[in-house]
């Protein structure tokens, strides 16, 4: 199971910088997580200031 980024994303980039699997990329209008690269570690959810990263 991977994580996803909700519409609450404020495009701050914190999740992308902290993702050890490099699974997060800038999208429009929010960042997106590649489910094939996501290792379900939860780092993105831990660092997101608006709780936009959630487990699917």
PDB file with SEQRES, HELIX, SHEET and CRYST1 records, atoms N, CA, C and O in Angstrom:
SEQRES   1 A   56  UNK UNK UNK UNK UNK UNK UNK UNK UNK UNK UNK UNK UNK          
SEQRES   2 A   56  UNK UNK UNK UNK UNK UNK UNK UNK UNK UNK UNK UNK UNK          
SEQRES   3 A   56  UNK UNK UNK UNK UNK UNK UNK UNK UNK UNK UNK UNK UNK          
SEQRES   4 A   56  UNK UNK UNK UNK UNK UNK UNK UNK UNK UNK UNK UNK UNK          
SEQRES   5 A   56  UNK UNK UNK UNK                                              
HELIX    1 AA1 UNK A   14  UNK A   18  1                                   5    
HELIX    2 AA2 UNK A   43  UNK A   47  1                                   5    
SHEET    1 AA1 2 UNK A   3  UNK A   5  0                                        
SHEET    2 AA1 2 UNK A  53  UNK A  55 -1                                        
CRYST1    1.000    1.000    1.000  90.00  90.00  90.00 P 1           1          
ATOM      1  N   UNK A   1       0.844  -1.176   0.000  1.00  0.00           N  
ATOM      2  CA  UNK A   1       0.000   0.000   0.000  1.00  0.00           C  
ATOM      3  C   UNK A   1       0.890   1.240   0.000  1.00  0.00           C  
ATOM      4  O   UNK A   1       1.836   1.334   0.783  1.00  0.00           O  
ATOM      5  N   UNK A   2       0.587   2.175  -0.869  1.00  0.00           N  
ATOM      6  CA  UNK A   2       1.392   3.387  -0.942  1.00  0.00           C  
ATOM      7  C   UNK A   2       0.634   4.576  -0.361  1.00  0.00           C  
ATOM      8  O   UNK A   2      -0.539   4.482  -0.002  1.00  0.00           O  
ATOM      9  N   UNK A   3       1.334   5.678  -0.284  1.00  0.00           N  
ATOM     10  CA  UNK A   3       0.727   6.920   0.184  1.00  0.00           C  
ATOM     11  C   UNK A   3       0.257   7.725  -1.018  1.00  0.00           C  
ATOM     12  O   UNK A   3       0.707   7.500  -2.141  1.00  0.00           O  
ATOM     13  N   UNK A   4      -0.638   8.651  -0.778  1.00  0.00           N  
ATOM     14  CA  UNK A   4      -1.072   9.579  -1.815  1.00  0.00           C  
ATOM     15  C   UNK A   4      -1.134  10.970  -1.204  1.00  0.00           C  
ATOM     16  O   UNK A   4      -1.139  11.123   0.017  1.00  0.00           O  
ATOM     17  N   UNK A   5      -1.181  11.974  -2.057  1.00  0.00           N  
ATOM     18  CA  UNK A   5      -1.243  13.359  -1.609  1.00  0.00           C  
ATOM     19  C   UNK A   5      -2.616  13.917  -1.957  1.00  0.00           C  
ATOM     20  O   UNK A   5      -3.053  13.854  -3.106  1.00  0.00           O  
ATOM     21  N   UNK A   6      -3.278  14.455  -0.967  1.00  0.00           N  
ATOM     22  CA  UNK A   6      -4.626  14.975  -1.149  1.00  0.00           C  
ATOM     23  C   UNK A   6      -4.604  16.396  -1.722  1.00  0.00           C  
ATOM     24  O   UNK A   6      -3.544  16.994  -1.901  1.00  0.00           O  
ATOM     25  N   UNK A   7      -5.784  16.910  -2.000  1.00  0.00           N  
ATOM     26  CA  UNK A   7      -5.917  18.272  -2.522  1.00  0.00           C  
ATOM     27  C   UNK A   7      -5.548  19.331  -1.491  1.00  0.00           C  
ATOM     28  O   UNK A   7      -5.507  20.517  -1.817  1.00  0.00           O  
ATOM     29  N   UNK A   8      -5.278  18.925  -0.254  1.00  0.00           N  
ATOM     30  CA  UNK A   8      -4.855  19.867   0.783  1.00  0.00           C  
ATOM     31  C   UNK A   8      -3.410  20.310   0.605  1.00  0.00           C  
ATOM     32  O   UNK A   8      -2.949  21.212   1.305  1.00  0.00           O  
ATOM     33  N   UNK A   9      -2.688  19.688  -0.325  1.00  0.00           N  
ATOM     34  CA  UNK A   9      -1.273  19.994  -0.582  1.00  0.00           C  
ATOM     35  C   UNK A   9      -1.090  21.483  -0.882  1.00  0.00           C  
ATOM     36  O   UNK A   9      -1.825  22.063  -1.681  1.00  0.00           O  
ATOM     37  N   UNK A  10      -0.087  22.093  -0.222  1.00  0.00           N  
ATOM     38  CA  UNK A  10       0.205  23.512  -0.431  1.00  0.00           C  
ATOM     39  C   UNK A  10       1.480  23.714  -1.259  1.00  0.00           C  
ATOM     40  O   UNK A  10       1.992  24.830  -1.346  1.00  0.00           O  
ATOM     41  N   UNK A  11       1.990  22.638  -1.866  1.00  0.00           N  
ATOM     42  CA  UNK A  11       3.162  22.699  -2.752  1.00  0.00           C  
ATOM     43  C   UNK A  11       4.410  23.251  -2.056  1.00  0.00           C  
ATOM     44  O   UNK A  11       5.186  23.980  -2.674  1.00  0.00           O  
ATOM     45  N   UNK A  12       4.607  22.914  -0.793  1.00  0.00           N  
ATOM     46  CA  UNK A  12       5.769  23.424  -0.065  1.00  0.00           C  
ATOM     47  C   UNK A  12       7.051  22.657  -0.412  1.00  0.00           C  
ATOM     48  O   UNK A  12       8.149  23.192  -0.261  1.00  0.00           O  
ATOM     49  N   UNK A  13       6.919  21.407  -0.875  1.00  0.00           N  
ATOM     50  CA  UNK A  13       8.079  20.611  -1.266  1.00  0.00           C  
ATOM     51  C   UNK A  13       8.756  19.832  -0.159  1.00  0.00           C  
ATOM     52  O   UNK A  13       9.730  19.121  -0.410  1.00  0.00           O  
ATOM     53  N   UNK A  14       8.261  19.952   1.055  1.00  0.00           N  
ATOM     54  CA  UNK A  14       8.882  19.251   2.182  1.00  0.00           C  
ATOM     55  C   UNK A  14       8.870  17.744   1.974  1.00  0.00           C  
ATOM     56  O   UNK A  14       9.871  17.078   2.239  1.00  0.00           O  
ATOM     57  N   UNK A  15       7.772  17.205   1.512  1.00  0.00           N  
ATOM     58  CA  UNK A  15       7.669  15.755   1.323  1.00  0.00           C  
ATOM     59  C   UNK A  15       8.671  15.265   0.278  1.00  0.00           C  
ATOM     60  O   UNK A  15       9.314  14.233   0.466  1.00  0.00           O  
ATOM     61  N   UNK A  16       8.801  16.006  -0.818  1.00  0.00           N  
ATOM     62  CA  UNK A  16       9.732  15.622  -1.881  1.00  0.00           C  
ATOM     63  C   UNK A  16      11.165  15.590  -1.375  1.00  0.00           C  
ATOM     64  O   UNK A  16      11.918  14.666  -1.684  1.00  0.00           O  
ATOM     65  N   UNK A  17      11.539  16.593  -0.601  1.00  0.00           N  
ATOM     66  CA  UNK A  17      12.896  16.671  -0.074  1.00  0.00           C  
ATOM     67  C   UNK A  17      13.214  15.524   0.887  1.00  0.00           C  
ATOM     68  O   UNK A  17      14.356  15.069   0.952  1.00  0.00           O  
ATOM     69  N   UNK A  18      12.218  15.062   1.627  1.00  0.00           N  
ATOM     70  CA  UNK A  18      12.438  14.055   2.659  1.00  0.00           C  
ATOM     71  C   UNK A  18      12.210  12.613   2.199  1.00  0.00           C  
ATOM     72  O   UNK A  18      12.586  11.682   2.912  1.00  0.00           O  
ATOM     73  N   UNK A  19      11.609  12.407   1.039  1.00  0.00           N  
ATOM     74  CA  UNK A  19      11.283  11.047   0.581  1.00  0.00           C  
ATOM     75  C   UNK A  19      12.545  10.250   0.259  1.00  0.00           C  
ATOM     76  O   UNK A  19      13.268  10.599  -0.674  1.00  0.00           O  
ATOM     77  N   UNK A  20      12.824   9.176   1.022  1.00  0.00           N  
ATOM     78  CA  UNK A  20      14.033   8.388   0.770  1.00  0.00           C  
ATOM     79  C   UNK A  20      13.965   7.573  -0.519  1.00  0.00           C  
ATOM     80  O   UNK A  20      15.002   7.163  -1.042  1.00  0.00           O  
ATOM     81  N   UNK A  21      12.770   7.335  -1.036  1.00  0.00           N  
ATOM     82  CA  UNK A  21      12.611   6.539  -2.250  1.00  0.00           C  
ATOM     83  C   UNK A  21      12.529   7.408  -3.511  1.00  0.00           C  
ATOM     84  O   UNK A  21      12.418   6.889  -4.622  1.00  0.00           O  
ATOM     85  N   UNK A  22      12.585   8.727  -3.332  1.00  0.00           N  
ATOM     86  CA  UNK A  22      12.457   9.665  -4.445  1.00  0.00           C  
ATOM     87  C   UNK A  22      11.203   9.381  -5.267  1.00  0.00           C  
ATOM     88  O   UNK A  22      11.230   9.398  -6.498  1.00  0.00           O  
ATOM     89  N   UNK A  23      10.102   9.120  -4.557  1.00  0.00           N  
ATOM     90  CA  UNK A  23       8.845   8.754  -5.203  1.00  0.00           C  
ATOM     91  C   UNK A  23       7.917   9.938  -5.419  1.00  0.00           C  
ATOM     92  O   UNK A  23       6.848   9.781  -6.009  1.00  0.00           O  
ATOM     93  N   UNK A  24       8.302  11.115  -4.957  1.00  0.00           N  
ATOM     94  CA  UNK A  24       7.419  12.275  -5.021  1.00  0.00           C  
ATOM     95  C   UNK A  24       7.930  13.271  -6.059  1.00  0.00           C  
ATOM     96  O   UNK A  24       9.112  13.616  -6.092  1.00  0.00           O  
ATOM     97  N   UNK A  25       7.003  13.721  -6.905  1.00  0.00           N  
ATOM     98  CA  UNK A  25       7.335  14.679  -7.946  1.00  0.00           C  
ATOM     99  C   UNK A  25       6.332  15.817  -7.956  1.00  0.00           C  
ATOM    100  O   UNK A  25       5.186  15.666  -7.532  1.00  0.00           O  
ATOM    101  N   UNK A  26       6.788  16.958  -8.450  1.00  0.00           N  
ATOM    102  CA  UNK A  26       5.907  18.116  -8.539  1.00  0.00           C  
ATOM    103  C   UNK A  26       4.879  17.892  -9.632  1.00  0.00           C  
ATOM    104  O   UNK A  26       5.215  17.570 -10.771  1.00  0.00           O  
ATOM    105  N   UNK A  27       3.636  18.067  -9.262  1.00  0.00           N  
ATOM    106  CA  UNK A  27       2.551  17.955 -10.229  1.00  0.00           C  
ATOM    107  C   UNK A  27       1.825  19.278 -10.323  1.00  0.00           C  
ATOM    108  O   UNK A  27       2.325  20.305  -9.864  1.00  0.00           O  
ATOM    109  N   UNK A  28       0.662  19.253 -10.910  1.00  0.00           N  
ATOM    110  CA  UNK A  28      -0.132  20.473 -11.026  1.00  0.00           C  
ATOM    111  C   UNK A  28      -1.575  20.092 -10.750  1.00  0.00           C  
ATOM    112  O   UNK A  28      -2.163  19.370 -11.556  1.00  0.00           O  
ATOM    113  N   UNK A  29      -2.155  20.521  -9.694  1.00  0.00           N  
ATOM    114  CA  UNK A  29      -1.773  21.614  -8.799  1.00  0.00           C  
ATOM    115  C   UNK A  29      -1.168  21.140  -7.482  1.00  0.00           C  
ATOM    116  O   UNK A  29      -1.105  21.922  -6.534  1.00  0.00           O  
ATOM    117  N   UNK A  30      -0.723  19.896  -7.389  1.00  0.00           N  
ATOM    118  CA  UNK A  30      -0.165  19.377  -6.143  1.00  0.00           C  
ATOM    119  C   UNK A  30       0.947  18.382  -6.461  1.00  0.00           C  
ATOM    120  O   UNK A  30       1.095  17.941  -7.601  1.00  0.00           O  
ATOM    121  N   UNK A  31       1.721  18.039  -5.446  1.00  0.00           N  
ATOM    122  CA  UNK A  31       2.732  17.002  -5.612  1.00  0.00           C  
ATOM    123  C   UNK A  31       2.040  15.650  -5.763  1.00  0.00           C  
ATOM    124  O   UNK A  31       0.921  15.464  -5.287  1.00  0.00           O  
ATOM    125  N   UNK A  32       2.709  14.710  -6.427  1.00  0.00           N  
ATOM    126  CA  UNK A  32       2.156  13.373  -6.628  1.00  0.00           C  
ATOM    127  C   UNK A  32       3.186  12.326  -6.210  1.00  0.00           C  
ATOM    128  O   UNK A  32       4.392  12.544  -6.315  1.00  0.00           O  
ATOM    129  N   UNK A  33       2.692  11.198  -5.740  1.00  0.00           N  
ATOM    130  CA  UNK A  33       3.550  10.091  -5.315  1.00  0.00           C  
ATOM    131  C   UNK A  33       3.417   8.955  -6.321  1.00  0.00           C  
ATOM    132  O   UNK A  33       2.309   8.518  -6.630  1.00  0.00           O  
ATOM    133  N   UNK A  34       4.545   8.484  -6.825  1.00  0.00           N  
ATOM    134  CA  UNK A  34       4.563   7.344  -7.744  1.00  0.00           C  
ATOM    135  C   UNK A  34       4.366   6.079  -6.909  1.00  0.00           C  
ATOM    136  O   UNK A  34       5.245   5.719  -6.126  1.00  0.00           O  
ATOM    137  N   UNK A  35       3.229   5.402  -7.065  1.00  0.00           N  
ATOM    138  CA  UNK A  35       2.968   4.221  -6.233  1.00  0.00           C  
ATOM    139  C   UNK A  35       3.942   3.072  -6.461  1.00  0.00           C  
ATOM    140  O   UNK A  35       4.118   2.223  -5.587  1.00  0.00           O  
ATOM    141  N   UNK A  36       4.577   3.040  -7.633  1.00  0.00           N  
ATOM    142  CA  UNK A  36       5.552   1.989  -7.919  1.00  0.00           C  
ATOM    143  C   UNK A  36       6.869   2.212  -7.184  1.00  0.00           C  
ATOM    144  O   UNK A  36       7.610   1.260  -6.939  1.00  0.00           O  
ATOM    145  N   UNK A  37       7.166   3.465  -6.831  1.00  0.00           N  
ATOM    146  CA  UNK A  37       8.399   3.780  -6.110  1.00  0.00           C  
ATOM    147  C   UNK A  37       8.188   3.886  -4.599  1.00  0.00           C  
ATOM    148  O   UNK A  37       9.124   3.683  -3.824  1.00  0.00           O  
ATOM    149  N   UNK A  38       6.962   4.202  -4.182  1.00  0.00           N  
ATOM    150  CA  UNK A  38       6.669   4.401  -2.756  1.00  0.00           C  
ATOM    151  C   UNK A  38       6.910   3.116  -1.970  1.00  0.00           C  
ATOM    152  O   UNK A  38       6.432   2.048  -2.353  1.00  0.00           O  
ATOM    153  N   UNK A  39       7.652   3.225  -0.873  1.00  0.00           N  
ATOM    154  CA  UNK A  39       7.955   2.061  -0.035  1.00  0.00           C  
ATOM    155  C   UNK A  39       7.092   2.017   1.224  1.00  0.00           C  
ATOM    156  O   UNK A  39       7.316   1.185   2.103  1.00  0.00           O  
ATOM    157  N   UNK A  40       6.104   2.911   1.312  1.00  0.00           N  
ATOM    158  CA  UNK A  40       5.160   2.947   2.431  1.00  0.00           C  
ATOM    159  C   UNK A  40       5.856   3.220   3.762  1.00  0.00           C  
ATOM    160  O   UNK A  40       5.452   2.694   4.799  1.00  0.00           O  
ATOM    161  N   UNK A  41       6.897   4.041   3.729  1.00  0.00           N  
ATOM    162  CA  UNK A  41       7.654   4.324   4.951  1.00  0.00           C  
ATOM    163  C   UNK A  41       6.959   5.358   5.841  1.00  0.00           C  
ATOM    164  O   UNK A  41       7.154   5.363   7.056  1.00  0.00           O  
ATOM    165  N   UNK A  42       6.143   6.237   5.233  1.00  0.00           N  
ATOM    166  CA  UNK A  42       5.414   7.230   6.016  1.00  0.00           C  
ATOM    167  C   UNK A  42       6.167   8.513   6.303  1.00  0.00           C  
ATOM    168  O   UNK A  42       5.654   9.380   7.011  1.00  0.00           O  
ATOM    169  N   UNK A  43       7.372   8.653   5.771  1.00  0.00           N  
ATOM    170  CA  UNK A  43       8.151   9.864   6.014  1.00  0.00           C  
ATOM    171  C   UNK A  43       7.405  11.100   5.522  1.00  0.00           C  
ATOM    172  O   UNK A  43       7.409  12.133   6.192  1.00  0.00           O  
ATOM    173  N   UNK A  44       6.777  11.006   4.377  1.00  0.00           N  
ATOM    174  CA  UNK A  44       6.054  12.155   3.821  1.00  0.00           C  
ATOM    175  C   UNK A  44       4.939  12.612   4.766  1.00  0.00           C  
ATOM    176  O   UNK A  44       4.751  13.810   4.981  1.00  0.00           O  
ATOM    177  N   UNK A  45       4.216  11.664   5.318  1.00  0.00           N  
ATOM    178  CA  UNK A  45       3.125  12.000   6.237  1.00  0.00           C  
ATOM    179  C   UNK A  45       3.661  12.633   7.519  1.00  0.00           C  
ATOM    180  O   UNK A  45       3.026  13.517   8.093  1.00  0.00           O  
ATOM    181  N   UNK A  46       4.820  12.183   7.960  1.00  0.00           N  
ATOM    182  CA  UNK A  46       5.405  12.715   9.188  1.00  0.00           C  
ATOM    183  C   UNK A  46       5.847  14.164   9.037  1.00  0.00           C  
ATOM    184  O   UNK A  46       5.770  14.932   9.995  1.00  0.00           O  
ATOM    185  N   UNK A  47       6.313  14.554   7.840  1.00  0.00           N  
ATOM    186  CA  UNK A  47       6.854  15.901   7.658  1.00  0.00           C  
ATOM    187  C   UNK A  47       5.873  16.895   7.043  1.00  0.00           C  
ATOM    188  O   UNK A  47       6.135  18.098   7.061  1.00  0.00           O  
ATOM    189  N   UNK A  48       4.771  16.432   6.509  1.00  0.00           N  
ATOM    190  CA  UNK A  48       3.821  17.325   5.836  1.00  0.00           C  
ATOM    191  C   UNK A  48       3.170  18.272   6.846  1.00  0.00           C  
ATOM    192  O   UNK A  48       2.557  17.818   7.812  1.00  0.00           O  
ATOM    193  N   UNK A  49       3.298  19.597   6.626  1.00  0.00           N  
ATOM    194  CA  UNK A  49       2.748  20.561   7.584  1.00  0.00           C  
ATOM    195  C   UNK A  49       1.228  20.669   7.561  1.00  0.00           C  
ATOM    196  O   UNK A  49       0.632  21.202   8.496  1.00  0.00           O  
ATOM    197  N   UNK A  50       0.599  20.168   6.503  1.00  0.00           N  
ATOM    198  CA  UNK A  50      -0.870  20.271   6.405  1.00  0.00           C  
ATOM    199  C   UNK A  50      -1.550  18.904   6.374  1.00  0.00           C  
ATOM    200  O   UNK A  50      -2.745  18.809   6.092  1.00  0.00           O  
ATOM    201  N   UNK A  51      -0.795  17.851   6.662  1.00  0.00           N  
ATOM    202  CA  UNK A  51      -1.309  16.482   6.699  1.00  0.00           C  
ATOM    203  C   UNK A  51      -1.962  16.063   5.389  1.00  0.00           C  
ATOM    204  O   UNK A  51      -3.011  15.419   5.384  1.00  0.00           O  
ATOM    205  N   UNK A  52      -1.321  16.444   4.260  1.00  0.00           N  
ATOM    206  CA  UNK A  52      -1.861  16.114   2.938  1.00  0.00           C  
ATOM    207  C   UNK A  52      -1.412  14.741   2.437  1.00  0.00           C  
ATOM    208  O   UNK A  52      -1.966  14.233   1.462  1.00  0.00           O  
ATOM    209  N   UNK A  53      -0.428  14.139   3.083  1.00  0.00           N  
ATOM    210  CA  UNK A  53       0.049  12.809   2.688  1.00  0.00           C  
ATOM    211  C   UNK A  53      -0.674  11.773   3.549  1.00  0.00           C  
ATOM    212  O   UNK A  53      -0.562  11.760   4.774  1.00  0.00           O  
ATOM    213  N   UNK A  54      -1.420  10.908   2.860  1.00  0.00           N  
ATOM    214  CA  UNK A  54      -2.217   9.909   3.584  1.00  0.00           C  
ATOM    215  C   UNK A  54      -2.006   8.525   2.990  1.00  0.00           C  
ATOM    216  O   UNK A  54      -1.688   8.382   1.809  1.00  0.00           O  
ATOM    217  N   UNK A  55      -2.186   7.523   3.815  1.00  0.00           N  
ATOM    218  CA  UNK A  55      -2.071   6.148   3.370  1.00  0.00           C  
ATOM    219  C   UNK A  55      -3.302   5.780   2.567  1.00  0.00           C  
ATOM    220  O   UNK A  55      -4.427   6.089   2.960  1.00  0.00           O  
ATOM    221  N   UNK A  56      -3.084   5.113   1.434  1.00  0.00           N  
ATOM    222  CA  UNK A  56      -4.224   4.697   0.587  1.00  0.00           C  
ATOM    223  C   UNK A  56      -4.951   3.529   1.184  1.00  0.00           C  
ATOM    224  O   UNK A  56      -5.929   3.052   0.609  1.00  0.00           O  
TER     225      UNK A  56                                                      
END                                                                             
